[in-house]
Amino acid sequence: MTNNVMAVTRKDFDNVMVPNYAPAAMIPVRGQGSRVWDQADNEYIDFTAGIAVSCLGHCYPPLVATLQQQSQKLWHVSNLLTNEPALRLARKLTKATFADKVFFANSGAEANEAALKLARRYALDKFGDGKDQIIAFNKGFHGRTFFTVTVGGQSSYSDGFGPKPGAIDHVDFNDLAAVEALMSDKTCAVMMEPLQGEGGINAANQQFLIGVRALCDKYNALLIFDEVQTGVGRTGTFYAYQHTDIKPDILTSAKGLGAGFPIAAMLTTGNIAKSLSVGTHGSTYGGNPLACSVAEVVVDTINNDDFLAQVKVKSAIFKEALTQINNQYAIFSDIRGDGLLLGAELNEQYQGQAIAIMNQAAQDGLLILVAGANVLRFTPALNIPEDDIHAGMKKLSQAIEKWLAA
Ligand SMILES: *Cc1c(COP(=O)(O)O)cnc(C)c1O
């Protein structure tokens, strides 16, 4: 009842929340598919899906049904007991990928933390002291725990918190010679996003991936793919590595895996997994039955050729619509990305203006994202109806027109 007595407003954010975010002025209160409504019942078309998370749209009925059913059976048991949804989900994830073994966590950062700790421990177990170098990439993003944010390629996110975890080096993405120059028997892992999301929608090229894989093999280093954003159908294959001829040794998945319910997974081979022996690592909520039951339905729905083919169809519609907007207003220098992880880079004239355009779009009833200062980012639900794509693009076009006129 307190909900009714105490009206909540955006001002409460400034009053009672730690100021690490700057959320929009409106407060969404409900969603359905690719549409969202705010407190004043204004409607928005959602091209964000909560930053590549709500991959089946808001309140997807089979997910609601699963969550309701599981909520009446078993919520939580601890890791002293296993549970059926977790085991079924792990079976499905290993069947769908290169992996034999799964560790469950609750967020992308936690899955990456597990991946990095595993890589370090595996190197120690197999090769002894001193093999601890981690190579990662400028503009990469791996989460906000202190280890993962330090491996991430933006030092402004890791500066100012005291001594950082060590033995971490960064080079430019797609610069194979730079990786080669840094690598040696001391390298324990190379970590990358196969398509950088937060860093601006930058895809790894095939030659680079093949080259890094070969260097990892040469120096007995593990290749870690952070597929937190690219995974679960986002790029048109179940995982993005499945577009390529190579496999990682460890893969992390989160965001879309729970379609809005918090869950993450770290996948690896049976041999590497041995290094996370009893007691080496853990998580209170990892493998929670509610989360795993939802993720099971997500995997069943998305890891399916027809569904993934539709992602590619929708990707083409998105790119075509963005190209048409660009034909009209000439504001993009590049339209890129795979599947429904897309970016439109602003040209010279409009550098630094991505957030302003995002804000104008929100005022006009369209939710979009940015990736850095110069790239508009689009990560809609993978099942977004075509009508909603067209309606959203109309709003984007209007927003750009207004913003250019202002
Ligand atoms: C979002 C993201 C993360 C962090 O995930 P959290 O759930 O916020 O911890 C890590 N890596 C990539 C590639 C991401 O996009």
Boltz pocket constraint, residues with backbone or C-beta under 6 A from the ligand:
constraints:
  - pocket:
      binder: B
      contacts: [[A, 106], [A, 107], [A, 108], [A, 109], [A, 110], [A, 112], [A, 141], [A, 142], [A, 143], [A, 144], [A, 193], [A, 197], [A, 198], [A, 226], [A, 227], [A, 228], [A, 229], [A, 230], [A, 254], [A, 255]]
      max_distance: 6.0
